[in-house]
Amino acid sequence: MSGKRIVIKLGTSTLTGGGTRLSRRAMLSIAAQTAELLEAGHEITLVSSGAMAAGREALGFTKLPPHIAGKQMLSAIGQTRLMQFWAELFAIYEHTVGQVLLTRGDLARRSGYLNARDALDALLAAGVVPIVNENDTVATDEIRVGDNDNLSALVANLTDADLLIILSDISGLYTADPRSNPEAQFLAVIEHLDESHFAMAGGSGSALGTGGMTTKLQAAQLAGQSGTTTVIAPGTTPNILCRIVAGEPLGTTILPLATRRESRERWLLAERPQGVLHVDSGAVRRLRQGGASLLPVGITEIEGSFDRGDAIKLLAPNGSALAVGLAAYSADELRQLKGRSSRQIAHVLGYTFGDEAVHRDNLVLL
């Protein structure tokens, strides 16, 4: 198996090895496994907790401060140390990392969502490992995701990931708490995640982290809506990442309700088009042959006012509906680009978001 997009969420307990300080040995193991997956052709994004733990270590704090400002201070100090550790460890395997700090507020606006998606795509295309964390230094309750489990699901959606792996000190989902109920049964595969599974989840996880099994199931549910499979597994298991990607049944696997393509198609078809692109016969032929994007050269006319990322309808020369998709440029930008070669985009606009007016991954033929 190669060429998969994978998001890996690393809980604080995984990064500290169950202690109060970041474990260089545990982090080195993650870096080594990630490097192996990269060299096998996969694209990897890490969602890394541990900033506050790194800040506590730097200041010698034994407990978290009770007030928000104190926690933000630890995040500010710890985030730079956390990234320094990751950069040094990945450098051993000759891989580069890049920091991405997000809040829910960044993703609530369409423009922010697209900018975050494009930044992650650019890092992955360059062979860089994005390391994502919540921007706890400036985040408020209104814009916080609140835990890195759900943040990892949002990142899986952003990157259109095939697989989300959530590592923590939790082995997976049981029918009851195995520490108090010897009859608790382990659930290796969940085909249809529902409320009964949330009832089994119980309370929070470790004292160091902010998410327990409930937030992991929330993340799996959110990722599943985008067609992404989730695996919840123990971070202490040797070579856990490579073994999961190789198909070994470890942890709890939660299957999505739809494939990534089905999920995207349903979403696009449900979106109300904000404008119309008329395309020429050559564009119709290329699109119907399958696997092609719509380029500006194939556009003959633009109707309506829409922004980059809005849903639009494509019409053939005879006026029949051809497809729906997401615009890579605004209506005003496309009016300047219609009929032109993609090589002219940067010259005409002074910048470029890519060669395509509508990318094939964001297009559904009717």
N, C-alpha and C positions, 0 to 999 in steps of 0.2 A: 504494500500500500504506500503510495507516495502522492505528493502534491496536495495534501490536505491543509486547510486553514484551521489552526487549533488555538484556542484561548485557554490558558492555564492560570487558575486562581490559586494563589499561595496564601494561606492563612498565617497569622502571627505565630500560632503554635508550631506550624511546620517550619517556619524560618528560625525559630528559637530552639527547636528541638525539645520543646516542653519546658525550657528554662525561662529566665527573665532577660537574657541577652541574646542578640542575634548570633546564631550558630554559623560560623564560617564553614564548618564541615557540611552542615545541611544545605547551605546556599551553594557551596561548590558542587554538591551532588546534583542539585537542580540545574546548575549551569552546564554540567557535563552531559546530563540527559538531554537538555534542550539543544546543545550543540550536535549531539548525535541525530536528533530529529531533523535539525536544519540541514545537516549533511545528507540526510535521506530524501531531501526535497520538500519537506513540510515548511509551512510558514507559521511562525510561532509568535503569539503575543502573550506577555505575562501581565497579570493583574496582581501586584505585589502589595501585601500589607507590610507592617513592620516599621513604619516611620516613627510612631510614638515609642515603640520599644527601643529603636536606635537613639531617640532623643533622651529617653530615660537612662540609657547606658552612658551617653555622653555626659550627662549632668550628675550621674550617680543617684538618681531618684529611685527609691524602692517601691513607691506607689504612684499611681496616676493622680495628678492634682484634681480636686473636686470641681473646679470652675473651668468654663469653656476656654477662657483666654490662656490658662495654663496648658491645656491640651493642645491648643493651637501653637503655643510656643514650642512644645515638644515636637510637634509635627514639622514645624519650620526648621528646627535643628536637625531632627532625625531624617527628614527626606533627603537632604544633601548627603548625609552619611550613608543612607540606604543605597542611593544611586552610585556613590563612590564604590561601595562594596560590590555591587552588581557589575559595574564597569570593569573593575579589576579582575573579577572572577571570570567574566566572559572573555576578557582579553587573553586569558590563559589558552583559550580555544580559538583565538583569532577571530572573535565575533564582536561586533559593535552593538551597543545598546542606545536607546533614545528614550528620554523621559517624556511622558504625557500625563498631565494633571487635569482632571475633569471634575465637574459637578453636574448634577441633574439639570441645573440651569443652562449649562453649555449645550445640552442635548434637547432641551425643550423647544428652542427656536430652530426652525428649519435650516436657517443659515449656519447656526452653530453646529447642528448635526452634520451637515454636509462638510463643513470645514474640518471637524474632528475625523469624519470618515476619510476625507482626502488625505489628511495628515498621516493617519494610520496606514492607508494604502500606499502612500509614498515611501514610508519607512519600510514596509514589507517588501515593496518592489525593489528597494535598494539593498535588501538582505540584512537590514537592521532589525534587532529585536526590540519592539516597543515595550516599555515597562510602564504600566498604567497604575495610577493610584488616585484616590479622591483628593481634591485640593483642600485638605482639612484646615489649612492655615487661614483661608479666607471664606470658607463655606459657612452659610447660615442654615438654620433648620429648614428654611423654605426651599433651598436649592440643593441640599445634601441628598445623596443617594442613601447614606446612612450606614451601609456595610458594603464590603468589597465582594460579597457573594452576588448581590443584585447588580453591582457595578460590572462584574465580569459578564453577566448576561447581556447588559447593555452593550458592552464591547463586542460580544459575540454577534450581536445584531449589527453593530457598526461595520464589522469586518466580514460579515456574511460567512461566519465560521461553520465548518462541518462538525466540530467537536468542541465541547466545553468540559474541561477537567477541573474539578474543584478538590484541592488537596487540603486536608486539615487533620486534626487528631481524632476525627470521627470516621469509623470504618465504612459507614454507609447507613442505610435505613433498616431498622428492625421493627417488628410489629409492636414491640414494647421496649422499655428501657432494659437492656440485658444485664445491667448492673444490679437491678433489683428484682427482675423477673427471669428466672432460669428457663422459662418456657418461651421466651421471646425468639422469634424466627427471623433470620436475616433475609432481606429481599434483594436478590441479585439483579433482577430486571423488573422495571415498572413500565408496562406498555401504555397504560392510561392513568396519568397522575390525576388524582381527585381529592376531595375533602377528607376521605378516610385516611389517606396517607399523611395529610397535615395533622390529623388527630394523633397519629403515631409519633409525630416528630418531637413533642415535648418542648422543653425550654431551651435556654441558651447553651452555648458550648463552653469553651474554656474561659478562665478568668481574664486571659490576656486579649481575647478577641471580642468582636462586637456581634458576631453572627453564630447562631446555632444551626440545628438541622432545619428549623422552619425557614430561615432565610435561604438555605441551600435549595430547598424545594421550591421556594418562590423564584429563585434564579433559574432552576430547571424548567419551571413552567413558562417563564418569560422567554428563555432561550428556545424552548420547544415551539412557541408560537412563530418563530422565525425558521423552523425546520432544523434546529441544531440539537444533536444528541448530547446529553449531559452524563458525565460519570462522576460520582462522589466517592472518593477513595482516601485511604490513610496515607499521609505524606511520608511516614516512616518506613513504609514497605520498600525494600531495595529495588532500584531501577523501575519504580512504579510507572513513570511516564512512558518510557519506551515499551513496557509490557502492555499497558493499556492500548497504546496506538497500534501495537502488533496484534491486538484482538484478544488478549488474554482476559478472561472474565474476573476482573478484580473490582471490588467496591460495588456500588449500586449504579446500574445503568438505567437512565430514564429516557425513553424513546420519545421523539417528537410526534405530534399528532399528524403532521404533514411533512412532505419533503420540502427542502429549501425552495425548489422551483415552484411547487404547488402553493406554498405559503406566499411567495412573492407575487405570483400570478393573481391569486385571489385578492391580495391587497391592492395591486395595481388596477384590477378590474373594478374594485369597489370605490376607488378614488374618483372624485368628480373632476373631469378635465377642465383646466383653467384656460385653455387655448387650443388652437388647431394649427397643424403644419400641413401644407399641401406639398406633396413630393412628386417627382417625375417618374416616368416609367422605368428608368434604370434603377432607381432606388427601390421601387416596388419589386422588381425582379430579384434584386440582391437580398432584400428582406425575406421574400417568400422562399428563397432557396435555403434559408436558415443560417443562423450563426453570424449574421452581419449586423453591424451597427448602422444607424443613419448618420451620414456625414453632411456637413453644411452644403456641399456641392449638389446634393440631391433635393434640396428644398427650393420650391418655387414661390411660395407665399406663406405669410404668417398672419393668423387671426388672433385677436385678443391681447390681453396684457397678463403676462405670467412671469414668475421669477424662476431662477435656477432651482431645480428640485421639485417644481410643481408638476402635476400630472397633465399631460397633453394628449390630444388625439391626432393620429396621422391619417390623412385622406389621400387616396389614389387620384390620378388625373381625372377619372370619371366621377369623382365625388364619393365613391364608396369608402366605408370605414376600413382602414388597413390594419391599424394597431393602436395601442395605447402605451405610453411610456412616461419616463421622467425626463424633463428637459435638463440638459447639462449646461445650458445658457439661458438667459432671460429672453423675453420676446424682443426687447430693444436690441440686445446683442445679436440675436439671430437675424434680425432685419438687416444688420450690417454685414452678416456673414453669408446669407443665402446665395447659393450658386457659386460660392468661392471654394477653392481648394483648402483643405485643412492646414496646409503649409502656410497659408496667409493669415491664420487666426491671430497669432501674436503680433503680426505687423498691423493688422486692422484695429485690434482692440488695445494693443499694448501689453497684453497678458494672455494666458491661455489656461483653460481648465481641462484640456485634452483635445484630441482630434475629433471627437464624436459630438454631434448635436443631441443624439439619444443613444446611449450605450446599449449594446445588445443584452446585457444583464438586467437592464431596467426597461425592457420592452416586451410586450406580449402581443403576438399577432392575433387578429380577430377572425 
